[in-house]
Amino acid sequence: MTASPTLPIVPKAAPKISFVSLGCPKALVDSERILTHLRAEGYELARRHDGADVVIVNTCGFLDSAKAESLSAIGEAMAENGRVIVTGCMGAQPEEIREKYPNLLAVTGPQAYESVVAAVHEAVPPAHDPFFDLVPPQGVKLTPRHYAYLKISEGCNNRCTFCIIPSLRGDLVSRPAGDVLREAEKLVKAGVKELLVVSQDTSAYGVDIRYATSPWQGREVRAKFYDLAAELGELGAWVRMHYVYPYPHVDEVIPLMAEGKILPYLDMPLQHASPSVLKRMRRPGNQEKQLERIRRWREVCPDLAIRSTFIVGFPGETEAEFEELLGWIREAKLERVGCFEYEPVGGAVANGLGDLVPPEVKAERKRRFMEAQQSVSARLQKARVGKRLPVIIDAVAGGVAKGRSKYDAPEIDGNVHVTSRRPLRVGDIVTVKIERADAYDLYGSAV
């Protein structure tokens, strides 16, 4: 009796997902989590909308301009594909999206990973092949291989009058320290050279869980800003802190920067300097003592670089209040500063706090602000000429590479342009002698 031949099992073609991620680095981490889950189930990523079985758009809903960008991205996806799932901050207000695009497959809010995955399953079921390991241990990343964002919490307990993030993402929910550290360790083992710590309020980490401990490498680690920073500093990668409010306990972390455990860098969104404006903004922490605190930090860590963002034209902002801000900027001498004109956000308390500043006044104040900061920045940059700085390489083109010093975060700060006689690779950390500077970038040679 002759056995019938065994037919080969032909796996079903893997369904393809096209993905658009808008907004801040925290939203980017959400996108990475969704993609990691879908890749684990056998889905592939498509480079183009028209080559995908379904498109996911992770939206931003913080400002009206961000909403407009999100709606535009949804429109492009609908035009090029037609099978679209929307998630993210703007998804918390689905009526506005559905009104313009009623034929969307699904609309979910921020952090709704399970809902997004369920919507994908309904639109195009997975065709998982169990003989292949589709997901690397560190998960799917949308950043270059040499750096990654590390989100330590969701939501925010602050109630700033210009912000609707708590209504979109909820109150603070901190991750256990052990979970964060295990994720960080996987990233470093996979080749990540720089960890960018993000959350809505990084310095409030652990408040909601009363700084509970969790196991890590045979010991208990508290879910507290200092403890987490100290442990991350032992992993052998650059550690950069973002969205840190100037609470008193941040003082404890500055010595770690002075010792080289973590980068001497703080992204600290201060938003204004006038006490009356800060009161109307309902900003957390004792903002009136900012200069005093920054001076103490620099005494401990003279190498400290501070990046911040400010809003001009906040409702009711007077010329005198704006002049207070200009004076503060000149005295504080922050290394990196961004400035935004106030933009009303639907549902924000600030919209009713005072007379709106005319658009031409806002634009003129932004110009004056940036001129003042550019003068400060140019002096600080010039002081780095002649120094030797470690630089992480982000791009290489011919004999010139572009990277960042420890004072610069990706995409928001300046660059270091590097010439080298030896070939450099993306992700290398090299010593560069700084030869010249402009207001934002440095130029030098690898040594």
Contacts in CASP RR format, 6 or more apart in sequence:
PFRMAT RR
TARGET T0000
AUTHOR 0000-0000-0000
METHOD contacts of the structure
MODEL  1
MTASPTLPIVPKAAPKISFVSLGCPKALVDSERILTHLRAEGYELARRHD
GADVVIVNTCGFLDSAKAESLSAIGEAMAENGRVIVTGCMGAQPEEIREK
YPNLLAVTGPQAYESVVAAVHEAVPPAHDPFFDLVPPQGVKLTPRHYAYL
KISEGCNNRCTFCIIPSLRGDLVSRPAGDVLREAEKLVKAGVKELLVVSQ
DTSAYGVDIRYATSPWQGREVRAKFYDLAAELGELGAWVRMHYVYPYPHV
DEVIPLMAEGKILPYLDMPLQHASPSVLKRMRRPGNQEKQLERIRRWREV
CPDLAIRSTFIVGFPGETEAEFEELLGWIREAKLERVGCFEYEPVGGAVA
NGLGDLVPPEVKAERKRRFMEAQQSVSARLQKARVGKRLPVIIDAVAGGV
AKGRSKYDAPEIDGNVHVTSRRPLRVGDIVTVKIERADAYDLYGSAV
11 127 0 8 1.000
11 129 0 8 1.000
12 127 0 8 1.000
13 127 0 8 1.000
14 42 0 8 1.000
14 43 0 8 1.000
14 44 0 8 1.000
14 127 0 8 1.000
14 129 0 8 1.000
15 42 0 8 1.000
15 43 0 8 1.000
15 44 0 8 1.000
15 53 0 8 1.000
15 54 0 8 1.000
15 124 0 8 1.000
15 125 0 8 1.000
15 126 0 8 1.000
15 127 0 8 1.000
16 43 0 8 1.000
16 44 0 8 1.000
16 45 0 8 1.000
16 46 0 8 1.000
16 51 0 8 1.000
16 52 0 8 1.000
16 53 0 8 1.000
17 35 0 8 1.000
17 38 0 8 1.000
17 43 0 8 1.000
17 44 0 8 1.000
17 45 0 8 1.000
17 46 0 8 1.000
17 52 0 8 1.000
17 53 0 8 1.000
17 54 0 8 1.000
17 55 0 8 1.000
17 56 0 8 1.000
17 120 0 8 1.000
18 45 0 8 1.000
18 46 0 8 1.000
18 47 0 8 1.000
18 48 0 8 1.000
18 49 0 8 1.000
18 51 0 8 1.000
18 52 0 8 1.000
18 54 0 8 1.000
18 55 0 8 1.000
18 56 0 8 1.000
18 77 0 8 1.000
18 81 0 8 1.000
19 31 0 8 1.000
19 34 0 8 1.000
19 35 0 8 1.000
19 45 0 8 1.000
19 55 0 8 1.000
19 56 0 8 1.000
19 58 0 8 1.000
20 55 0 8 1.000
20 56 0 8 1.000
20 57 0 8 1.000
20 58 0 8 1.000
20 73 0 8 1.000
20 77 0 8 1.000
21 27 0 8 1.000
21 28 0 8 1.000
21 31 0 8 1.000
21 58 0 8 1.000
21 142 0 8 1.000
22 57 0 8 1.000
22 58 0 8 1.000
22 59 0 8 1.000
22 60 0 8 1.000
22 66 0 8 1.000
22 69 0 8 1.000
22 70 0 8 1.000
22 73 0 8 1.000
23 58 0 8 1.000
23 60 0 8 1.000
23 62 0 8 1.000
23 66 0 8 1.000
24 60 0 8 1.000
24 62 0 8 1.000
24 198 0 8 1.000
25 149 0 8 1.000
25 196 0 8 1.000
25 198 0 8 1.000
25 242 0 8 1.000
26 149 0 8 1.000
26 151 0 8 1.000
26 198 0 8 1.000
26 199 0 8 1.000
26 200 0 8 1.000
27 58 0 8 1.000
27 60 0 8 1.000
27 88 0 8 1.000
27 89 0 8 1.000
27 110 0 8 1.000
28 142 0 8 1.000
28 143 0 8 1.000
28 149 0 8 1.000
29 149 0 8 1.000
29 150 0 8 1.000
29 151 0 8 1.000
29 198 0 8 1.000
30 58 0 8 1.000
30 87 0 8 1.000
30 88 0 8 1.000
30 110 0 8 1.000
30 111 0 8 1.000
30 113 0 8 1.000
31 58 0 8 1.000
31 142 0 8 1.000
32 139 0 8 1.000
32 140 0 8 1.000
32 141 0 8 1.000
32 142 0 8 1.000
32 149 0 8 1.000
33 113 0 8 1.000
34 56 0 8 1.000
34 58 0 8 1.000
34 87 0 8 1.000
34 113 0 8 1.000
34 116 0 8 1.000
34 117 0 8 1.000
35 45 0 8 1.000
35 140 0 8 1.000
35 142 0 8 1.000
36 135 0 8 1.000
36 139 0 8 1.000
36 140 0 8 1.000
37 113 0 8 1.000
37 117 0 8 1.000
38 117 0 8 1.000
38 120 0 8 1.000
38 126 0 8 1.000
39 45 0 8 1.000
39 134 0 8 1.000
39 135 0 8 1.000
39 139 0 8 1.000
39 140 0 8 1.000
40 134 0 8 1.000
40 135 0 8 1.000
41 117 0 8 1.000
41 126 0 8 1.000
41 128 0 8 1.000
42 126 0 8 1.000
42 127 0 8 1.000
42 128 0 8 1.000
42 129 0 8 1.000
42 134 0 8 1.000
43 120 0 8 1.000
43 126 0 8 1.000
46 52 0 8 1.000
48 80 0 8 1.000
49 55 0 8 1.000
49 76 0 8 1.000
49 77 0 8 1.000
49 80 0 8 1.000
49 81 0 8 1.000
50 80 0 8 1.000
50 81 0 8 1.000
51 81 0 8 1.000
52 81 0 8 1.000
52 83 0 8 1.000
53 83 0 8 1.000
53 123 0 8 1.000
53 124 0 8 1.000
54 81 0 8 1.000
54 83 0 8 1.000
54 84 0 8 1.000
54 85 0 8 1.000
54 105 0 8 1.000
54 120 0 8 1.000
54 123 0 8 1.000
54 124 0 8 1.000
55 77 0 8 1.000
55 80 0 8 1.000
55 81 0 8 1.000
55 82 0 8 1.000
55 83 0 8 1.000
55 84 0 8 1.000
55 85 0 8 1.000
56 84 0 8 1.000
56 85 0 8 1.000
56 86 0 8 1.000
56 87 0 8 1.000
56 116 0 8 1.000
56 120 0 8 1.000
57 70 0 8 1.000
57 73 0 8 1.000
57 74 0 8 1.000
57 77 0 8 1.000
57 84 0 8 1.000
57 85 0 8 1.000
57 86 0 8 1.000
57 87 0 8 1.000
58 87 0 8 1.000
58 88 0 8 1.000
59 67 0 8 1.000
59 70 0 8 1.000
59 73 0 8 1.000
59 74 0 8 1.000
59 86 0 8 1.000
59 87 0 8 1.000
59 88 0 8 1.000
59 89 0 8 1.000
59 90 0 8 1.000
59 91 0 8 1.000
59 97 0 8 1.000
60 66 0 8 1.000
60 67 0 8 1.000
60 69 0 8 1.000
60 70 0 8 1.000
60 88 0 8 1.000
60 89 0 8 1.000
60 90 0 8 1.000
61 67 0 8 1.000
61 70 0 8 1.000
61 88 0 8 1.000
61 89 0 8 1.000
61 90 0 8 1.000
61 91 0 8 1.000
61 93 0 8 1.000
61 168 0 8 1.000
62 89 0 8 1.000
62 163 0 8 1.000
62 164 0 8 1.000
62 165 0 8 1.000
62 345 0 8 1.000
63 343 0 8 1.000
63 345 0 8 1.000
64 343 0 8 1.000
64 344 0 8 1.000
64 345 0 8 1.000
64 346 0 8 1.000
65 343 0 8 1.000
66 90 0 8 1.000
67 90 0 8 1.000
67 96 0 8 1.000
70 90 0 8 1.000
71 97 0 8 1.000
71 100 0 8 1.000
71 101 0 8 1.000
74 84 0 8 1.000
74 86 0 8 1.000
74 97 0 8 1.000
74 100 0 8 1.000
74 101 0 8 1.000
74 104 0 8 1.000
75 84 0 8 1.000
75 101 0 8 1.000
77 84 0 8 1.000
78 84 0 8 1.000
78 101 0 8 1.000
78 103 0 8 1.000
78 104 0 8 1.000
82 103 0 8 1.000
83 105 0 8 1.000
83 123 0 8 1.000
83 124 0 8 1.000
84 101 0 8 1.000
84 104 0 8 1.000
84 105 0 8 1.000
85 104 0 8 1.000
85 105 0 8 1.000
85 106 0 8 1.000
85 107 0 8 1.000
85 108 0 8 1.000
85 116 0 8 1.000
85 119 0 8 1.000
85 120 0 8 1.000
85 123 0 8 1.000
86 97 0 8 1.000
86 101 0 8 1.000
86 104 0 8 1.000
86 106 0 8 1.000
86 107 0 8 1.000
86 108 0 8 1.000
87 107 0 8 1.000
87 108 0 8 1.000
87 109 0 8 1.000
87 110 0 8 1.000
87 112 0 8 1.000
87 115 0 8 1.000
87 116 0 8 1.000
88 108 0 8 1.000
88 109 0 8 1.000
88 110 0 8 1.000
88 111 0 8 1.000
88 112 0 8 1.000
89 109 0 8 1.000
89 110 0 8 1.000
89 165 0 8 1.000
89 168 0 8 1.000
89 169 0 8 1.000
90 96 0 8 1.000
90 97 0 8 1.000
91 97 0 8 1.000
91 107 0 8 1.000
91 108 0 8 1.000
91 109 0 8 1.000
91 110 0 8 1.000
92 109 0 8 1.000
92 110 0 8 1.000
92 167 0 8 1.000
92 168 0 8 1.000
94 107 0 8 1.000
94 109 0 8 1.000
97 104 0 8 1.000
97 107 0 8 1.000
98 104 0 8 1.000
98 107 0 8 1.000
105 119 0 8 1.000
105 122 0 8 1.000
105 123 0 8 1.000
106 115 0 8 1.000
106 116 0 8 1.000
106 119 0 8 1.000
106 122 0 8 1.000
106 123 0 8 1.000
108 115 0 8 1.000
108 116 0 8 1.000
108 119 0 8 1.000
109 115 0 8 1.000
109 168 0 8 1.000
110 168 0 8 1.000
110 169 0 8 1.000
111 154 0 8 1.000
111 169 0 8 1.000
136 190 0 8 1.000
137 186 0 8 1.000
137 189 0 8 1.000
137 190 0 8 1.000
138 148 0 8 1.000
138 183 0 8 1.000
138 186 0 8 1.000
138 187 0 8 1.000
138 189 0 8 1.000
138 190 0 8 1.000
138 192 0 8 1.000
139 186 0 8 1.000
141 148 0 8 1.000
143 149 0 8 1.000
143 410 0 8 1.000
144 394 0 8 1.000
144 426 0 8 1.000
144 427 0 8 1.000
145 190 0 8 1.000
145 191 0 8 1.000
145 192 0 8 1.000
145 426 0 8 1.000
145 427 0 8 1.000
146 191 0 8 1.000
146 192 0 8 1.000
146 193 0 8 1.000
146 194 0 8 1.000
146 392 0 8 1.000
146 394 0 8 1.000
146 426 0 8 1.000
146 427 0 8 1.000
147 192 0 8 1.000
147 193 0 8 1.000
147 194 0 8 1.000
147 195 0 8 1.000
147 196 0 8 1.000
147 392 0 8 1.000
147 410 0 8 1.000
148 187 0 8 1.000
148 192 0 8 1.000
148 194 0 8 1.000
148 195 0 8 1.000
148 196 0 8 1.000
149 196 0 8 1.000
149 198 0 8 1.000
150 180 0 8 1.000
150 183 0 8 1.000
150 184 0 8 1.000
150 187 0 8 1.000
150 195 0 8 1.000
150 196 0 8 1.000
150 197 0 8 1.000
150 198 0 8 1.000
150 232 0 8 1.000
151 175 0 8 1.000
151 198 0 8 1.000
151 199 0 8 1.000
152 174 0 8 1.000
152 175 0 8 1.000
152 180 0 8 1.000
152 197 0 8 1.000
152 198 0 8 1.000
152 199 0 8 1.000
152 202 0 8 1.000
152 205 0 8 1.000
152 228 0 8 1.000
153 172 0 8 1.000
153 173 0 8 1.000
153 174 0 8 1.000
153 175 0 8 1.000
153 199 0 8 1.000
153 200 0 8 1.000
153 201 0 8 1.000
153 202 0 8 1.000
153 204 0 8 1.000
153 205 0 8 1.000
153 206 0 8 1.000
153 208 0 8 1.000
154 169 0 8 1.000
154 170 0 8 1.000
154 172 0 8 1.000
154 173 0 8 1.000
154 199 0 8 1.000
154 200 0 8 1.000
155 165 0 8 1.000
155 166 0 8 1.000
155 169 0 8 1.000
155 170 0 8 1.000
155 171 0 8 1.000
155 172 0 8 1.000
155 173 0 8 1.000
155 199 0 8 1.000
155 200 0 8 1.000
155 201 0 8 1.000
156 163 0 8 1.000
156 165 0 8 1.000
156 166 0 8 1.000
156 169 0 8 1.000
156 170 0 8 1.000
156 171 0 8 1.000
156 172 0 8 1.000
156 200 0 8 1.000
156 201 0 8 1.000
156 204 0 8 1.000
157 166 0 8 1.000
157 171 0 8 1.000
157 172 0 8 1.000
157 201 0 8 1.000
157 204 0 8 1.000
157 207 0 8 1.000
157 208 0 8 1.000
158 166 0 8 1.000
158 200 0 8 1.000
158 201 0 8 1.000
158 245 0 8 1.000
158 282 0 8 1.000
158 283 0 8 1.000
158 284 0 8 1.000
159 166 0 8 1.000
159 282 0 8 1.000
159 349 0 8 1.000
160 271 0 8 1.000
160 281 0 8 1.000
160 282 0 8 1.000
160 283 0 8 1.000
160 284 0 8 1.000
161 280 0 8 1.000
161 281 0 8 1.000
161 282 0 8 1.000
161 348 0 8 1.000
161 349 0 8 1.000
161 350 0 8 1.000
161 353 0 8 1.000
162 271 0 8 1.000
162 281 0 8 1.000
162 311 0 8 1.000
162 314 0 8 1.000
162 342 0 8 1.000
162 345 0 8 1.000
162 348 0 8 1.000
162 349 0 8 1.000
162 350 0 8 1.000
163 345 0 8 1.000
163 348 0 8 1.000
164 345 0 8 1.000
164 346 0 8 1.000
164 347 0 8 1.000
164 348 0 8 1.000
165 200 0 8 1.000
167 347 0 8 1.000
169 200 0 8 1.000
171 208 0 8 1.000
172 200 0 8 1.000
172 201 0 8 1.000
172 204 0 8 1.000
172 206 0 8 1.000
172 207 0 8 1.000
172 208 0 8 1.000
173 208 0 8 1.000
174 205 0 8 1.000
174 206 0 8 1.000
174 207 0 8 1.000
174 208 0 8 1.000
174 209 0 8 1.000
174 223 0 8 1.000
175 223 0 8 1.000
176 209 0 8 1.000
176 212 0 8 1.000
176 214 0 8 1.000
176 223 0 8 1.000
177 213 0 8 1.000
177 214 0 8 1.000
177 216 0 8 1.000
177 221 0 8 1.000
177 222 0 8 1.000
177 223 0 8 1.000
177 224 0 8 1.000
177 227 0 8 1.000
177 228 0 8 1.000
177 231 0 8 1.000
178 214 0 8 1.000
178 215 0 8 1.000
178 216 0 8 1.000
178 221 0 8 1.000
179 214 0 8 1.000
180 228 0 8 1.000
181 216 0 8 1.000
181 217 0 8 1.000
181 221 0 8 1.000
181 228 0 8 1.000
181 231 0 8 1.000
181 232 0 8 1.000
181 235 0 8 1.000
182 216 0 8 1.000
184 195 0 8 1.000
184 232 0 8 1.000
184 235 0 8 1.000
184 237 0 8 1.000
185 235 0 8 1.000
187 195 0 8 1.000
187 237 0 8 1.000
188 195 0 8 1.000
188 235 0 8 1.000
188 236 0 8 1.000
188 237 0 8 1.000
192 237 0 8 1.000
193 237 0 8 1.000
193 238 0 8 1.000
193 392 0 8 1.000
193 427 0 8 1.000
193 429 0 8 1.000
194 237 0 8 1.000
194 238 0 8 1.000
194 239 0 8 1.000
194 240 0 8 1.000
194 392 0 8 1.000
195 232 0 8 1.000
195 235 0 8 1.000
195 237 0 8 1.000
195 238 0 8 1.000
195 239 0 8 1.000
195 240 0 8 1.000
196 240 0 8 1.000
196 242 0 8 1.000
196 409 0 8 1.000
196 410 0 8 1.000
197 228 0 8 1.000
197 229 0 8 1.000
197 232 0 8 1.000
197 239 0 8 1.000
197 240 0 8 1.000
197 241 0 8 1.000
197 242 0 8 1.000
198 242 0 8 1.000
198 243 0 8 1.000
199 205 0 8 1.000
199 243 0 8 1.000
200 243 0 8 1.000
201 243 0 8 1.000
201 245 0 8 1.000
201 284 0 8 1.000
202 225 0 8 1.000
202 241 0 8 1.000
202 242 0 8 1.000
202 243 0 8 1.000
202 244 0 8 1.000
203 225 0 8 1.000
203 244 0 8 1.000
203 245 0 8 1.000
203 246 0 8 1.000
203 247 0 8 1.000
203 249 0 8 1.000
203 250 0 8 1.000
204 225 0 8 1.000
204 245 0 8 1.000
204 247 0 8 1.000
205 223 0 8 1.000
205 224 0 8 1.000
205 225 0 8 1.000
205 228 0 8 1.000
206 212 0 8 1.000
206 223 0 8 1.000
206 224 0 8 1.000
206 225 0 8 1.000
209 223 0 8 1.000
211 222 0 8 1.000
211 223 0 8 1.000
211 224 0 8 1.000
211 227 0 8 1.000
212 222 0 8 1.000
212 223 0 8 1.000
213 220 0 8 1.000
213 221 0 8 1.000
213 222 0 8 1.000
213 223 0 8 1.000
214 220 0 8 1.000
214 221 0 8 1.000
214 223 0 8 1.000
215 221 0 8 1.000
216 231 0 8 1.000
221 227 0 8 1.000
221 228 0 8 1.000
221 231 0 8 1.000
225 244 0 8 1.000
225 249 0 8 1.000
225 250 0 8 1.000
225 252 0 8 1.000
225 253 0 8 1.000
226 249 0 8 1.000
226 252 0 8 1.000
226 253 0 8 1.000
226 256 0 8 1.000
229 239 0 8 1.000
229 241 0 8 1.000
229 253 0 8 1.000
229 256 0 8 1.000
229 261 0 8 1.000
229 262 0 8 1.000
230 256 0 8 1.000
230 261 0 8 1.000
232 239 0 8 1.000
232 262 0 8 1.000
233 239 0 8 1.000
233 256 0 8 1.000
233 261 0 8 1.000
233 262 0 8 1.000
234 261 0 8 1.000
238 262 0 8 1.000
238 263 0 8 1.000
238 392 0 8 1.000
238 406 0 8 1.000
238 429 0 8 1.000
239 261 0 8 1.000
239 262 0 8 1.000
239 263 0 8 1.000
240 262 0 8 1.000
240 263 0 8 1.000
240 265 0 8 1.000
240 267 0 8 1.000
240 409 0 8 1.000
241 253 0 8 1.000
241 262 0 8 1.000
241 263 0 8 1.000
241 265 0 8 1.000
241 266 0 8 1.000
241 267 0 8 1.000
242 267 0 8 1.000
242 409 0 8 1.000
243 267 0 8 1.000
243 268 0 8 1.000
243 269 0 8 1.000
244 250 0 8 1.000
244 266 0 8 1.000
244 267 0 8 1.000
244 268 0 8 1.000
245 268 0 8 1.000
245 269 0 8 1.000
245 284 0 8 1.000
245 285 0 8 1.000
246 268 0 8 1.000
246 270 0 8 1.000
246 285 0 8 1.000
246 286 0 8 1.000
246 287 0 8 1.000
246 290 0 8 1.000
246 293 0 8 1.000
246 294 0 8 1.000
247 284 0 8 1.000
247 285 0 8 1.000
248 293 0 8 1.000
250 266 0 8 1.000
251 293 0 8 1.000
251 296 0 8 1.000
251 297 0 8 1.000
253 262 0 8 1.000
254 297 0 8 1.000
254 300 0 8 1.000
254 301 0 8 1.000
254 304 0 8 1.000
255 300 0 8 1.000
255 301 0 8 1.000
256 262 0 8 1.000
257 263 0 8 1.000
257 264 0 8 1.000
257 265 0 8 1.000
257 301 0 8 1.000
257 303 0 8 1.000
257 304 0 8 1.000
258 264 0 8 1.000
258 300 0 8 1.000
258 301 0 8 1.000
258 303 0 8 1.000
263 406 0 8 1.000
264 301 0 8 1.000
264 303 0 8 1.000
264 304 0 8 1.000
264 305 0 8 1.000
264 406 0 8 1.000
264 407 0 8 1.000
265 304 0 8 1.000
265 305 0 8 1.000
265 306 0 8 1.000
265 307 0 8 1.000
265 406 0 8 1.000
265 407 0 8 1.000
265 409 0 8 1.000
266 304 0 8 1.000
266 305 0 8 1.000
266 306 0 8 1.000
266 307 0 8 1.000
267 307 0 8 1.000
267 308 0 8 1.000
267 409 0 8 1.000
268 306 0 8 1.000
268 307 0 8 1.000
268 308 0 8 1.000
269 308 0 8 1.000
269 309 0 8 1.000
270 283 0 8 1.000
270 287 0 8 1.000
270 290 0 8 1.000
270 308 0 8 1.000
270 309 0 8 1.000
270 310 0 8 1.000
271 278 0 8 1.000
271 281 0 8 1.000
271 283 0 8 1.000
271 309 0 8 1.000
271 310 0 8 1.000
271 311 0 8 1.000
272 278 0 8 1.000
272 281 0 8 1.000
272 283 0 8 1.000
272 310 0 8 1.000
272 311 0 8 1.000
272 314 0 8 1.000
272 321 0 8 1.000
272 325 0 8 1.000
273 287 0 8 1.000
273 290 0 8 1.000
273 310 0 8 1.000
273 324 0 8 1.000
273 325 0 8 1.000
273 327 0 8 1.000
273 328 0 8 1.000
273 329 0 8 1.000
273 332 0 8 1.000
274 317 0 8 1.000
274 321 0 8 1.000
274 322 0 8 1.000
274 324 0 8 1.000
274 325 0 8 1.000
275 287 0 8 1.000
275 288 0 8 1.000
275 324 0 8 1.000
276 321 0 8 1.000
277 314 0 8 1.000
277 317 0 8 1.000
277 321 0 8 1.000
277 325 0 8 1.000
278 287 0 8 1.000
278 288 0 8 1.000
280 314 0 8 1.000
280 315 0 8 1.000
280 316 0 8 1.000
280 350 0 8 1.000
280 353 0 8 1.000
281 311 0 8 1.000
281 314 0 8 1.000
281 350 0 8 1.000
282 349 0 8 1.000
290 328 0 8 1.000
290 332 0 8 1.000
291 328 0 8 1.000
291 331 0 8 1.000
291 332 0 8 1.000
294 306 0 8 1.000
294 332 0 8 1.000
297 304 0 8 1.000
298 304 0 8 1.000
305 335 0 8 1.000
305 336 0 8 1.000
305 406 0 8 1.000
305 407 0 8 1.000
306 332 0 8 1.000
306 334 0 8 1.000
306 335 0 8 1.000
306 336 0 8 1.000
307 334 0 8 1.000
307 335 0 8 1.000
307 336 0 8 1.000
307 337 0 8 1.000
307 338 0 8 1.000
307 409 0 8 1.000
307 412 0 8 1.000
307 413 0 8 1.000
308 334 0 8 1.000
308 336 0 8 1.000
308 337 0 8 1.000
308 338 0 8 1.000
309 337 0 8 1.000
309 338 0 8 1.000
309 339 0 8 1.000
309 340 0 8 1.000
310 325 0 8 1.000
310 329 0 8 1.000
310 337 0 8 1.000
310 338 0 8 1.000
310 339 0 8 1.000
310 340 0 8 1.000
310 369 0 8 1.000
311 339 0 8 1.000
311 340 0 8 1.000
311 341 0 8 1.000
311 342 0 8 1.000
312 322 0 8 1.000
312 325 0 8 1.000
312 339 0 8 1.000
312 340 0 8 1.000
312 341 0 8 1.000
312 342 0 8 1.000
312 362 0 8 1.000
312 365 0 8 1.000
312 366 0 8 1.000
312 369 0 8 1.000
313 322 0 8 1.000
313 341 0 8 1.000
313 342 0 8 1.000
313 357 0 8 1.000
313 361 0 8 1.000
313 362 0 8 1.000
313 365 0 8 1.000
314 342 0 8 1.000
314 350 0 8 1.000
314 357 0 8 1.000
315 342 0 8 1.000
315 350 0 8 1.000
315 351 0 8 1.000
315 352 0 8 1.000
315 353 0 8 1.000
315 354 0 8 1.000
315 355 0 8 1.000
315 356 0 8 1.000
315 357 0 8 1.000
316 353 0 8 1.000
316 354 0 8 1.000
316 355 0 8 1.000
316 356 0 8 1.000
316 357 0 8 1.000
317 342 0 8 1.000
317 357 0 8 1.000
317 365 0 8 1.000
322 365 0 8 1.000
325 369 0 8 1.000
326 368 0 8 1.000
326 369 0 8 1.000
326 372 0 8 1.000
327 372 0 8 1.000
329 337 0 8 1.000
329 369 0 8 1.000
329 372 0 8 1.000
329 373 0 8 1.000
329 376 0 8 1.000
330 372 0 8 1.000
330 376 0 8 1.000
333 376 0 8 1.000
333 379 0 8 1.000
333 380 0 8 1.000
334 373 0 8 1.000
334 376 0 8 1.000
335 377 0 8 1.000
335 380 0 8 1.000
335 407 0 8 1.000
336 377 0 8 1.000
336 407 0 8 1.000
336 408 0 8 1.000
336 412 0 8 1.000
336 413 0 8 1.000
336 414 0 8 1.000
337 373 0 8 1.000
337 376 0 8 1.000
337 377 0 8 1.000
338 370 0 8 1.000
338 373 0 8 1.000
339 366 0 8 1.000
339 369 0 8 1.000
339 370 0 8 1.000
339 373 0 8 1.000
340 366 0 8 1.000
341 359 0 8 1.000
341 362 0 8 1.000
341 363 0 8 1.000
341 365 0 8 1.000
341 366 0 8 1.000
342 350 0 8 1.000
342 357 0 8 1.000
342 362 0 8 1.000
344 350 0 8 1.000
344 351 0 8 1.000
344 356 0 8 1.000
345 351 0 8 1.000
357 365 0 8 1.000
374 439 0 8 1.000
377 439 0 8 1.000
377 440 0 8 1.000
378 437 0 8 1.000
378 438 0 8 1.000
378 439 0 8 1.000
381 437 0 8 1.000
381 438 0 8 1.000
381 439 0 8 1.000
381 440 0 8 1.000
381 441 0 8 1.000
381 442 0 8 1.000
382 437 0 8 1.000
384 434 0 8 1.000
384 437 0 8 1.000
384 442 0 8 1.000
385 434 0 8 1.000
385 435 0 8 1.000
385 436 0 8 1.000
385 437 0 8 1.000
386 433 0 8 1.000
386 434 0 8 1.000
386 435 0 8 1.000
387 433 0 8 1.000
387 434 0 8 1.000
388 431 0 8 1.000
388 432 0 8 1.000
388 433 0 8 1.000
388 434 0 8 1.000
388 447 0 8 1.000
389 405 0 8 1.000
389 406 0 8 1.000
389 416 0 8 1.000
389 431 0 8 1.000
389 432 0 8 1.000
389 434 0 8 1.000
389 442 0 8 1.000
390 405 0 8 1.000
390 406 0 8 1.000
390 429 0 8 1.000
390 430 0 8 1.000
390 431 0 8 1.000
390 432 0 8 1.000
391 403 0 8 1.000
391 404 0 8 1.000
391 405 0 8 1.000
391 416 0 8 1.000
391 418 0 8 1.000
391 429 0 8 1.000
391 430 0 8 1.000
391 431 0 8 1.000
391 432 0 8 1.000
392 403 0 8 1.000
392 404 0 8 1.000
392 427 0 8 1.000
392 428 0 8 1.000
392 429 0 8 1.000
393 401 0 8 1.000
393 402 0 8 1.000
393 403 0 8 1.000
393 418 0 8 1.000
393 424 0 8 1.000
393 425 0 8 1.000
393 426 0 8 1.000
393 427 0 8 1.000
393 428 0 8 1.000
393 429 0 8 1.000
393 430 0 8 1.000
394 402 0 8 1.000
394 403 0 8 1.000
394 404 0 8 1.000
394 410 0 8 1.000
394 415 0 8 1.000
394 426 0 8 1.000
394 427 0 8 1.000
395 401 0 8 1.000
395 402 0 8 1.000
395 403 0 8 1.000
395 426 0 8 1.000
396 402 0 8 1.000
396 423 0 8 1.000
396 424 0 8 1.000
396 425 0 8 1.000
396 426 0 8 1.000
399 419 0 8 1.000
399 420 0 8 1.000
400 417 0 8 1.000
400 418 0 8 1.000
400 419 0 8 1.000
401 417 0 8 1.000
401 418 0 8 1.000
401 419 0 8 1.000
401 420 0 8 1.000
401 424 0 8 1.000
401 446 0 8 1.000
402 415 0 8 1.000
402 416 0 8 1.000
402 417 0 8 1.000
402 418 0 8 1.000
403 415 0 8 1.000
403 416 0 8 1.000
403 417 0 8 1.000
403 418 0 8 1.000
404 410 0 8 1.000
404 413 0 8 1.000
404 414 0 8 1.000
404 415 0 8 1.000
404 416 0 8 1.000
405 416 0 8 1.000
405 432 0 8 1.000
405 442 0 8 1.000
407 413 0 8 1.000
408 414 0 8 1.000
408 415 0 8 1.000
408 416 0 8 1.000
414 440 0 8 1.000
414 441 0 8 1.000
414 442 0 8 1.000
415 440 0 8 1.000
415 441 0 8 1.000
415 442 0 8 1.000
416 432 0 8 1.000
416 434 0 8 1.000
416 441 0 8 1.000
416 442 0 8 1.000
416 443 0 8 1.000
416 444 0 8 1.000
417 441 0 8 1.000
417 442 0 8 1.000
417 443 0 8 1.000
417 444 0 8 1.000
418 424 0 8 1.000
418 430 0 8 1.000
418 432 0 8 1.000
418 444 0 8 1.000
418 445 0 8 1.000
418 446 0 8 1.000
419 444 0 8 1.000
419 445 0 8 1.000
419 446 0 8 1.000
420 430 0 8 1.000
420 445 0 8 1.000
420 446 0 8 1.000
421 446 0 8 1.000
422 446 0 8 1.000
424 430 0 8 1.000
424 446 0 8 1.000
430 446 0 8 1.000
431 446 0 8 1.000
431 447 0 8 1.000
432 442 0 8 1.000
432 444 0 8 1.000
432 445 0 8 1.000
432 446 0 8 1.000
432 447 0 8 1.000
433 444 0 8 1.000
433 445 0 8 1.000
433 447 0 8 1.000
434 442 0 8 1.000
434 443 0 8 1.000
434 444 0 8 1.000
435 443 0 8 1.000
435 444 0 8 1.000
435 445 0 8 1.000
436 442 0 8 1.000
436 443 0 8 1.000
436 444 0 8 1.000
437 443 0 8 1.000
END
